Amino acid sequence: MYWTKKFAIIIAAALMLGMTVPKAGAQTKSTPSATDEKSWWRNAVFYEIYPRSFADSNNDGIGDLKGITAHLDYLKDLGVDAIWLTPCFPSPQVDFGYDISDYEAIDPKYGTMADFDHLIAEANKRQIRVLLDMVMNHTSDKHKWFLQSESSKNNPYRDWYVWQDGKGETATSPGEPPNNWQSAFGGSAWQWDDKTRQYYYHKFYAQQPDLNWNNPKVHQAFKDIIAFWLKKGVAGFRFDAITTLFEDPQMRDEAVKKDKNGNPIMREGEPELDDTMTNNLPGVHTVMAEMRQEADKFSTDKFPGTRVFIGETYLPNIAELLKQYGTPEHPEFQLPMDTQIGFINKLDVSAFRSKIENAEVDLGDNVPLLVFDNHDNPRLDARYGDGVHDTDIERVISTVLFASRDAALFYYGDEIGMKTTPPASKEDVKDPVGLRFWPTFKGRDGERTPMQWTPGPNAGFDGPTAKPWLPVPPNASTINVQTEKGDPNSLLTWYQELIRLKKTNTAFSEGADTMIDTANTKVLSWKREAPGVPPVVVTLNFTAEPQTVNLVGAGLPDGTLNTLLKTPGATNPDSLKAIKLGPYGVYIGQLQFMMSH
Ligand code: GLC
């Protein structure tokens, strides 16, 4: 399900034998996968930065590259292995950078190419890798390719985009759009061009015309763009809206979704459509295998470090997600996002259990990429919080993120518990989709507010006299890096501790996940087991009431636990028989024995 559909919803034993006492220190080591150039990404922690909102070095109200560079030590301290920057290329900024007008330059709003090179150099000094956003579905309507394409039907760039005749056109009227396809941002996906008297297709805003991926020249153009950035030392890309690259060649109408009485399901005055004609068409696999082949040329001894492909892959099920990894002969993404776990949007133990199990079992040796938050969805508080225990719930969610077998991706500000702050009035809205659907959907500004660094003016995002592009939420006086840093009970410290465990505890960095106590509907528990080290148990209370769990007989023998991490106020359990959890409490402990394998 694509994320724009999501907003509608928001608006809506193992053998217990052979126990041995581990040698001192055997349970922790520096994980090889974190440093190994080839497999650095397998247990990596990725941090999404929305450059506009992270840190503003020149007080123009808009975050920039120098601002990011100035905060690299913070990211290092947090344990981040790689940052993904949402688009910072030249753009008219209709979709805040997702409408790109030049793929091989930096938008002056964010700095210069020299600033970018400096950011990479400084990040690399700290063993932090930099990934960029690669938008291949569409360009800006101000990109030189589109300017050419729209100039005449005979222009060599005409077939770089998706042009179609209207239905029933006359000399005086454009007639009807070629079919019923809708833009993800509302309305028809077809825009009439008066000059050349044809419609062009846009899955997103009309200022974001879709490229024609049936044209081999488009493939070559993107291979060149990818090579351009890889030569500069970027560690990979997050591929935007990647499942929407192709459309049905016959341009057939999408089916209208029906309710159980057979009536069309309406959303904001328009019928909701299926998206089988415009989403997840098979051609995308060929393109991604081709792009990966290009990138792998830069994963050699001459260019050390595997270049990694992350996919924005909102998909209906695990089988579809599995396909995105490609095959050993034709690999595609190393890390297509598993949005099925992160966007359950409800603390439902059984749903979490089965989705995590799916990722563990069905993806085989592939690494799941878990992600719970991004710049397109309300933050965690709005999707999982209850308004009373939000920070505790954020601890639960972050534990799923970092204590599962996965690569973990999170969004700037999650680590301090930044909250969704939608615009107060329509006049304040910046995201065009929020203007269109106000007030049912207020757009995505609420999850893009400035990073909260200090309790001071403008939360330290920029100088006291500057005017940040989106207002700083009043809660910045308590929710900010400066206040939370060093506080043993803060969410920031919790994130740091979890990441430290992920990196240093072998069961955590390498162990398989196995769900335990699987009949429990209130507490989610699993164990992590790696050869040669004692297993770790993770147990999370998904309710506001205290719970006690007995994990003996749930796949584990009784034994003493060595506490690795627990939520503030929790007690150390005497045994696996009675782990006591407070409301939304978390307990992580290592058993004092090894399992035989
Ligand atoms: C992706 C981006 C979103 C953008 C859209 C169109 O979903 O995450 O921010 O609006 O693609 O590029």
Boltz pocket constraint, residues with backbone or C-beta under 6 A from the ligand:
constraints:
  - pocket:
      binder: B
      contacts: [[A, 3], [A, 95], [A, 98], [A, 99], [A, 135], [A, 204], [A, 240], [A, 241], [A, 312], [A, 375], [A, 376]]
      max_distance: 6.0
